[in-house]
Every structure is written in C-alpha cells, then in structure tokens.
Amino acid sequence: MQYVFLSHDVDWPRNGAPLEHIMARKDRFDKNTIENAVSKNPYYNIPEYMEIEEKFGVRSTFFFRTIYETGNYLDYESDIQSLKKGGWEIGLHLDPNSINDIDMISAEKAKIEEIARTKLEGNRVHYLGFNKELPEKLKSLGFVYDSTVRNTKDKIDQNEMGFRVLNGIVEFPITLMDAFMFTYMKIPEDKIVQTFNETLDMSRKINFDFNIITVIWHDNVLKMKGGRMYQHILEFLTSQQDVKICKGIDLARMVNKI
C-alpha cells in the first residue's frame, strides 16, 4: 500500500495577503480571480479545500501558525472548529524563532489547542526550520510526530520519503511541496499530476516499512497557476487502487505500532 500524507500549511492571515501583494503577482492568477480580488482574497481557501476533499472522500491535516505578520491567529477559530468537526486534523505550524525554546513551543501549542479545543499531536515548523534538538522538545510536550525535514529543494528522491523516528518523534520528511515544484524544479502545470505519478512509482520500488510520500499544498496556492491543479491531483490519487490518503496523526499511530 502507498500512503500519502496530505497536508496544508496556513501561512497567511485569514484576511489573505494585501491587495498590493496580489497585484504584484497577478500573472500567477487567472483574469477572473484578479478582477474579484477585492471582494474575495485569493489567498484564503480553507472552505474550498474542504469542499474538494469532501468530494473525493479524503481528509488532510492543516497546520496553523500563532504568529501572523498582518493578522491574528484567533481569526481562524471558526475555520479550525469547522475542520475539526468535519474530521480534518489540526496541527501546529511552529514559528522558526521558537524551536530553541521549549517554553515558546509550549505556549504556541497551547494557543492553538485553546481555539481548537483538542490536543495537538502534529507539528511542522514554518519555513522548515529544524535542528536535531527539536524532536526531544516536541516529544516532551506531547507531540506524536513532526513533518519539517526537507534535504533539498530541487529534486525528489528516497531521502524525502517514508519516515524516521527521532528521539521518540515520528518524522515525515516532505516529498512534494507546491513552492519547490514550481520554483526550483520548474515543473509546468500540465506535468504536475505526472510528477505525482512518477513519485509514487519511485516509492513503490523502495522497500520501506511504510511507503509514504508527504505532500504540502499551501492554503494560499489553490487559485494560482499550478496550485489550481489540486482537484486533478486528488482525482488521480483516489483513482489509484494501492494509494491511501491519510492525515499525519493516523500514519504516525500506524508507525508507532510497528
């Protein structure tokens, strides 16, 4: 069985990016999205993700920050509650400035837990900040898994698949991330689904205890060129008889039973 850990990092505040930011990148969007950007900021897409995933009968993990440069994490309380009620997983998108201080990590965890009204068990550091001491800190605070490690930006290989156990924490390295695919690997939009297919084939040939690929599709990319392929990605993945799409915590619990 091929497992896909499907996740979304919510990097921007709920009111989206400033209009000037959007307009400076208007070539990333279609004409209709730009024309309606004032009334519908294209960087906020959680309801659309929920609708797409509901259509294909899958559930993913959403990682939320506690520090938004131009907004407040509390603005996401209703979204987080809707996600939790619908069966999605809520994780912490830890600030990179917190990774060396266990009290700061604990404080961030507590903030999201308060509005999620549930225990957080998964973490991913914003900007993929990581050091070898982080897993021990996460473990002591009750986290079950982390998904921050990425060794390269411009290629996909077996080092970015499967899982590791680091000081009692399950670590899921990041296999496919939208930003790396578009920026560093220069994968055109019409080759994105093919890239998922090739990555699964690569995983199938490796003798892992669990064949896992971890995917980040950021909240803000859903209406961008490339990012708008998300529905086609799910259509492809759910058509594969040997592929199971999972939340991070479900995979971590499976790994811990080995």
C-alpha angles and dihedrals in degrees: 000000000000114000124204117199100206117199145163127207112211099211101161132061119262093259088059129225123331113272091243089058091051094047092049086059099036092129087072092065137058121254095257093053092052093047090054098039094109094058097031116032106213093215094069110075111142095120090050092050090051091050093049094046092046088054091057096038096242136127128207141183124263118202114206128197125221094208118060115174095219103020147033127262088220088071087073096059095104092046092049091049091049091049093048093047090050095053101261121135123244118212136175120258095203120211110247090229089064101056095092096048119066092196091056091049090049092050093051091048091051093051095056092040090055094058094034090049089214139088116269115226103168132064139184122179117232112250086015093274109177142160133177093255095058099081092057091051092048092049093052090053094053101261115147100196146008130204108192108107120108119160100193140015103209107047144042120226141146092278087072094052138073119018143282131209111225118183091330096315121112108230120202109196114216113256105175125019124173096227094051092045093052101035109032104021093040092216109174120229094252091055098051097093089045089054090054089050093050091047092052090049089052091051092049090060095054122086100228125157083236121014101222133167118189119213130196116194106172120226092238099054100065095100096036126099105273094014091067088067089079095105090050089050091054091045089056097043095048090050091062110093094206096049125095120186113215145178115244096249093053091054092044091054090050091051092049090057093061 
